[in-house]
């Protein structure tokens, strides 16, 4: 684990997170869709821990949920992510 992630509370596999985009099913404008895809891609393709391929975070909703999601998609997205979260530090 990279040094910057040692004190994070949770982790989720970057590949698992990447597939979370399948939970986004509502209709979005082209701009919103691009923002959602970019948000997920930034975490799954760039901001993951390079030593073990996990994404480390402290607050699921503030860090890993795209702000453009509708309430229904937000709920589905969070429910999906919660299944893959592991506690690292309490």
N, C-alpha and C positions, 0 to 999 in steps of 0.2 A: 504494500500500500504506500502511495506517495505521502510524503510528510504533511502536505496541506490537508489531507483527509483523515489524519489520525484522530482528530477530536470530533468528527462528524457522528451524528447519532444513528443514522440509517444508511443502508445501501440497497441498490437494486441493480440487477444485471443490465448492462447497456443494450444487449440484444433484446431482452424482455421489454425494456423501455421503448426501444425502437418500434416494436410491434404494437405498442399501446395506441399508436395512431389508427389502428383498425377500429378502435372504440369511438372514433369521431365519425358520426353518421349523419348529423344534421347538415342542412344546406348553408354554405357560407359564400360570401363574395370571393372573387378571385384574390383580392388583396388579403383578406382574412385567411383564406386557405394557405396562401404562401407563407404568411406569418406563422401559422400553426405548424406547417411542415418544417419551416426553418427552426422554430423553437425546439421541436422534438429532435431534429437532426443535430442541432448544436450540442445537445446533451448526449445523444447516442453515438455521434461520430467524432466529436471534438473534445467535449468536457468530461469524458469518462477518465477514470484512473488508468493510466497506461501500463501499470504493473499487473493488474488483475481484471481489467475490463468491467469494473463496477462503477456505478455512479454513486457518489457519496453525497449526502445532504442532511439538513437538519429539519426542514419544514417542507413537507410534501406539497402542500397547496401553494405556498409562496415561491418555491423553487422549480418544481417540475410540471406544474399544470399551466398550459398556455392560457393567457388571460382572455383570448378571443373566444373561448368555448362558450356555447350556450349552457344554461343550467343543466339541461338533460345530458348533454355530452360531458360536461364537467363531472357529473355524478358517475356516469359509466366509466369515464377515464380514471377517476380516483378509485372506484371499486376494483377495476382491473389492476391498477398499480399496487393496491394494498395486498393483493395476493402474492406479489413478488418481493415485498420489502423484508429485509432482514435487519434486526437490531444489532448495531455494532457497539455502541456506547450508551449506557443509560444515564 
